[in-house]
Amino acid sequence: MTVDASPGSPWAHTIPDLYAAQVRLRPEAVAVSCAGVNLTYAELDERSDRIAGWLRARGVGCEDVVALQLPRGIDLVAALLGILKAGAAYLSLEPDAPRARQEHMLAAVGAAAAVSDGPQVADLPTLRLPDGIADVPAGEAPALHPDNLAYISFTSGSTGPPKGVGVPHRAVARLVLGDGAQFGPDEVFLLLAPVSFDASTFELWGPLLNGGRLAVYPSGAIDIDGLGTVLDREGVTTLWLTSGLFHRMVDHRMEALSRLRQLLAGGDVLDPARVDRFLREYPSVRLINGYGPTENTTFASCNPITTPVGAYVPIGRAIAGTRLHVLDPALRPVEPGVQGELWIAGAGLGRGYVNDARATADRFLPDPFARKPGARMYRTGDLVRHIGEDDLEFLGRIDRQVKIRGYRVELPEVERAIAASSGVAEVVVVATHDGLDSSLVAYVLPDGTVPGHLSTRLRRELRGSLPPYMIPSVFVAVEEFPLNHNGKIDRSRLPVPKREVRDSDAEYVAAGSPTEQLICDMWAEALDIDRVGARDEFFEIGGNSLLAMDLMSRVADVVGVSLPYLLLLENPTVQEFAAVVDTAAEALGER
């Protein structure tokens, strides 16, 4: 199925041109504020002109890349605008990013210069702010085109080496002049995201290109108490939060969000229970679930949520200037309600991956549904389906499919089943590799409403909704999920799962036959645990595929019968396994 939300409107504007229009309209209005310091539109215009002049005097021009290494603050905003006025594109280097990653980024894009508040960046000509621009003349502005490069945002590198997405001015205009959110002179946006994260595109240029005020969260770590203070002090009306930060604010500081006019959240799956809780408490706040990859400039679809969402939160429908295609593997549109891969086209599309033609050709393909020759579409790798009138339901990543005991398993499906269980506030499921295939580990944030041993209770509930191979081998209770500097759940920092201790309240049943006792002893030895009961299940007490193969070989040696390896993969209890062994032994004896 294909949805076209492009109105045919020309997003033919550059960021400097759009900002200049606001300077003419409201030169004395506050453009940016941070920690009690304000700059008007005219003052920010002048300061950014000087930065542009410094860069142009050193030969920086259209399509050049300027590295930026500054903490959040007013100078950061002036530098961004100055780089664009010089005709160049900005590449943000986070000060705390690993040096090897920074070097990779600089080498990949071939930066021409840098702006910093500290040491020189690599071997580039580096402007040190704020003292380095006091006497720099503005110089003559270059002729920019909407298709010129505005910035480069690198992917996380979680699915391969990080790639730099080149985003043109036209794509930014499509985002902030469209219908994904409410923009205007009365809005105060908060710059919370790192500039290296594409959410900052919406936060930065949404207010500045529409006459609003940009409030900058001060440099330093983000915590929910500090966020609440800044929201109140700055009078923020529009806020973007990653799903992780939204969940944390709803759990601990929801009242800090009460004065907002609109709250956008996304970047990962939103928890329906928290969404419904927020809507009940603050129905006047416009809550929007925003979806979009870096390759399509922050948002591709938005879902203004006004009523309880039920079991999942749709990601909405295409915003203006965007076309969404839900396609099968042969690139044919699927019917409504049928799962397919999401492809995105339209004015928000990035150019591709900078200096990486192979990766660009792999992900950006010709759009066979476009009227305009040469149009392209981006392959997201996200699985979705259409529900209702064009709304999309996000079903998970294609690359989050793993092999468990020979079966293909979609991790989001397991997460949804656990999230629907009692006493679960949030869950993340990961696959750990044992050399043959994978085992599942579920990290669970309990909501504190249901007592009892977590893993025992959840396993009992999940037996009614998941086959045995999809029930995680280990459940780990966490107090909160670690977030990375972009505010998303950092799976690399989840705690290392430990072998689970038997629930002291669980019923222990002793072996009832010599075969059961033999199996209990073999499992206990193989799994390195004190004792195994007759009703214990193989994978519930720590079994995995490699141990299953070894144990089946040992059973054949000790009992004298050969059984299929798949028997253990069905996660039997000792009693069930022993019964099969006895039956096989009897049949062998009769022959």
HELIX and SHEET records of a PDB file:
HELIX    1   1 ILE A   15  LEU A   25  1                                  11    
HELIX    2   2 TYR A   41  ALA A   57  1                                  17    
HELIX    3   3 ILE A   74  LYS A   85  1                                  12    
HELIX    4   4 ARG A   99  VAL A  109  1                                  11    
HELIX    5   5 ASP A  131  ILE A  133  5                                   3    
HELIX    6   6 HIS A  169  VAL A  176  1                                   8    
HELIX    7   7 ALA A  199  LEU A  208  1                                  10    
HELIX    8   8 ILE A  224  GLU A  234  1                                  11    
HELIX    9   9 SER A  243  HIS A  252  1                                  10    
HELIX   10  10 MET A  254  LEU A  257  5                                   4    
HELIX   11  11 PRO A  272  GLU A  281  1                                  10    
HELIX   12  12 THR A  294  ASN A  296  5                                   3    
HELIX   13  13 ALA A  357  ARG A  363  1                                   7    
HELIX   14  14 ILE A  398  ARG A  400  5                                   3    
HELIX   15  15 LEU A  411  ALA A  419  1                                   9    
HELIX   16  16 LEU A  454  LEU A  462  1                                   9    
HELIX   17  17 PRO A  468  MET A  470  5                                   3    
HELIX   18  18 ARG A  491  ARG A  493  5                                   3    
HELIX   19  19 PRO A  514  LEU A  527  1                                  14    
HELIX   20  20 SER A  545  VAL A  559  1                                  15    
HELIX   21  21 LEU A  566  LEU A  569  1                                   4    
HELIX   22  22 VAL A  574  GLU A  590  1                                  17    
SHEET    1   A 5 THR A   2  ASP A   4  0                                        
SHEET    2   A 5 THR A 322  LEU A 327 -1                                        
SHEET    3   A 5 GLY A 340  GLY A 346 -1                                        
SHEET    4   A 5 ARG A 376  ILE A 387 -1                                        
SHEET    5   A 5 PHE A 364  PRO A 366 -1                                        
SHEET    1   B 5 THR A   2  ASP A   4  0                                        
SHEET    2   B 5 THR A 322  LEU A 327 -1                                        
SHEET    3   B 5 GLY A 340  GLY A 346 -1                                        
SHEET    4   B 5 ARG A 376  ILE A 387 -1                                        
SHEET    5   B 5 ASP A 391  ARG A 397 -1                                        
SHEET    1   C 4 VAL A  37  THR A  40  0                                        
SHEET    2   C 4 VAL A  30  CYS A  34 -1                                        
SHEET    3   C 4 ARG A 213  VAL A 216  1                                        
SHEET    4   C 4 VAL A 188  LEU A 191  1                                        
SHEET    1   D 7 THR A 126  ARG A 128  0                                        
SHEET    2   D 7 ALA A 113  SER A 116  1                                        
SHEET    3   D 7 VAL A  65  GLN A  69  1                                        
SHEET    4   D 7 ALA A  89  SER A  92  1                                        
SHEET    5   D 7 LEU A 149  PHE A 154  1                                        
SHEET    6   D 7 GLY A 164  PRO A 168 -1                                        
SHEET    7   D 7 GLY A 352  TYR A 353 -1                                        
SHEET    1   E 5 THR A 238  THR A 242  0                                        
SHEET    2   E 5 GLN A 262  GLY A 266  1                                        
SHEET    3   E 5 ARG A 286  TYR A 291  1                                        
SHEET    4   E 5 SER A 301  ILE A 305 -1                                        
SHEET    5   E 5 ARG A 317  ALA A 318 -1                                        
SHEET    1   F 2 GLN A 401  ILE A 404  0                                        
SHEET    2   F 2 TYR A 407  GLU A 410 -1                                        
SHEET    1   G 3 VAL A 424  HIS A 433  0                                        
SHEET    2   G 3 SER A 438  PRO A 446 -1                                        
SHEET    3   G 3 VAL A 474  ALA A 477  1                                        
END                                                                             
